């Protein structure tokens, strides 16, 4: 990698740190204004202190990054520079005037307070938006194979690089609230190294399985802790003849260890509480592998995206953009953790709102999205068994090469990108592609018998049936239909930028797709390149949509 690119990234990081520190100093002049200004100033200080740690670490490891990873960090940091410069230009004149007028007992003028509050709100929103782009980029550091990254992590956490004893690693893992400690633990997990204090095995007796609650139109269940009202979300993999049980067990343990480190607030993934391996009596044979997730506090009861799509009124444009961005971020993190999901569809996506969220039309508007449905995932390092099913409502979200009872190709990350594209199309239109002949209250396990294509989808069951369909390749026809649906219906509802993202996802494995089409260009030794391409072509473009 060229020295110029490294210096550019390091220089951009340095400017961000300087601008951030200066902006905080400017805001501190107004802390005495009132409680609202003080609270918002402290919030910005808190968020920036964590971001600054991440930005500083980019400076230290920029030389270990491949050119594309380093370049995208440079571009993301330039975005932050621009946001800081705008904020400084607006607040600096007010700060100078405030200092000149600062006399004992004086109170801030009302007009100035309004400008300061507006500036604070804008910076808080800008930092939140920027971090949604920066975090997926930064967490790709997990995949860098250069041992220099581990040395820098140990130095930053405060452990001498020569002291790699279990005791030292144990002290480090106690700082679980530190992003750098999280990165270190994730890198250890990726290398199949044990991480102290990261135990994932739970006993089946710890959950009250008989009190499990179905979430309407979802593959995930709510199950209380035994003898308690505390609830957990549970995804279950049935251990039948279609499952390679030893591989599934190993993958589930690795995924659980990684998701135990997850920072739920910005990843679109839930923190994993642990793993239950239930066995049948008296043979003691394994019947299911259950992944248990913590339910976020201060949130409403979870609702599946499918349920939300089936309800009205339509979600606002800003809500749809936010949901799309969160889902794309979740997919990015799944891939960064070295897994493919294989089951991205509205039934595996949960939405939760804050308990104090205002209601619209009598309904609470969902704010937070989480990707679950981890019952078909696998590590990218293992080959797929190519086993599927013929359920049309699941094949709808699968790439043509992955449809049917026997898939044509091994599963790759681009197949998740295609599934994301179908979901983004559905979110943009905010109309469910799958409806229930018997009403919306039928539980998801009955979907094989009751689900039919909606009028919005514009397909029939025959379109999914190779024997009844006139097309020689019905799966390809479905992809082409979805692509045309996006081009014809999305621009007037979501705009050209959103439409372009959806079309890019749906055609991600087409040879003529300039963003993802050449599969050979997506492979590198560390597995970082496809992550960078996803961030550039999907996350960047979604973040550029202004409302």
Buried (B, 14 or more C-beta within 10 A) or exposed (E): BEEEBBEBBBBBBBBBBEBBEBBBEBBBBBEEBBEEBBEBBEBBEEBBEBBBEBBBBBBBBBBBBBEBBBBBBBBBBBBBBEBBEBBBEBBEEBBEEBEEEEEEEEEBEEEBBEBBBEBBEBBBEBBEBBBBBBBBBBBBBBBBBBEEBBBBBBEBBEBEEEEEEEEBBEBBBEBBEBBBBBBBBBBBBBEEEEBBEBEBEBEEEBBEBEEEEEBBBBBBBBBBBBEEEEBBBBBBBEBEEEBBBEBBBBBBBBBBBBBBBBBBEBBBBBBBBBBBBBEEEEEEEBBBBBBBBBBBEEBBEBBBBBBBBBBEEBBEBEBBBBBBBBBBBBBBBBBBBBBBBBBBBBBBBBBBBBEEBEEEEEBBBBBBBBBBBBBBBBBBEBEBBBEBEEEBBBBBBBBBBBBBEEBEBBBBBBBBBBBBBBBBBBBBBBBBBBBBEEEEEBEBEEBEEBBBBBEBBBBEEEBBEEEEBEEEEBBBBBBBBBBEBBBEBBBEBBBEBBBBBBBBBBBBBEEEBEBBBEBEEBEBEBBBBBBBBBBBBBBBBBBEBEE
